[in-house]
Amino acid sequence: MYVDKIIESMPNDDNLIVEIGPGLGDLTEKLLQKNSLVAYEIDDDLCKILKDKFNNLELVCGDVLDSWQTGRLREENYNLIANLPYYVATKIILKALNDENCKNILVLIQKEVAEKFSANVGDKNYSSLAIIAQTISNVEIKFDIPPTAFNPAPKVMSSVILFKKFKPKYDENFAKFLKVAFSQPRKTLLKNLSSKYNKKELEIIFDKFNIQKNIRPHQISKELFFEVFSELKGETKNDNDTSKQSNTKS
């Protein structure tokens, strides 16, 4: 039942399908009937099973992250579909979001992680992950899957989430800026950013955009975050200090 719902949630286009972690091939079998398919499987035993089961499957055995070293997993446009292990889910999603050839991402992940990517400003799960994802894609949780649907059953609820990209990739410098902004979510945004950027410069920017000095990171919209980032022009506290030292010497 859930396999059919996953298939129905896929974008309807002619892009190559890349499946990560096909396992025993239950979803793979249906995907092969839909579009051209390439599967990546890290488990050697499962690779042997998949090779015996499918003679028309392009199968890459090994860690998919090793194939992603150049920033692009494939040379052609593709849609990613995967049942991702919880420990590597975020890393793979970010890789796919930053791969210009990846056009859509449909993944089964832990519900808590899915909520971090789909959160809106003000939500308790709102973080840099939501901002990065939503500045380049439309993010939608399609449906949840209970632990009882798996064998063995995990201890957490899972969700199928879709990322429909409208931009090829995100700005890595912006992502680094967001990491600083959310470094300590309970502290104010100004406090977090002051650990790397000049505080006086930040206060001027905050005043320009009418941002309260005591506001916390989860209370700022993704659009306003980008405005602050653009105003800073990538200048860190050390950059400003170095500039001052240079002016003093001259």
Beta strands, then each sheet from edge to edge (+ up, - down):
strand 1: 16-20
strand 2: 37-41
strand 3: 58-61
strand 4: 78-83
strand 5: 102-110
strand 6: 137-145
strand 7: 158-165
sheet 1: 3+ 2+ 1+ 4+ 5+ 7- 6+
end
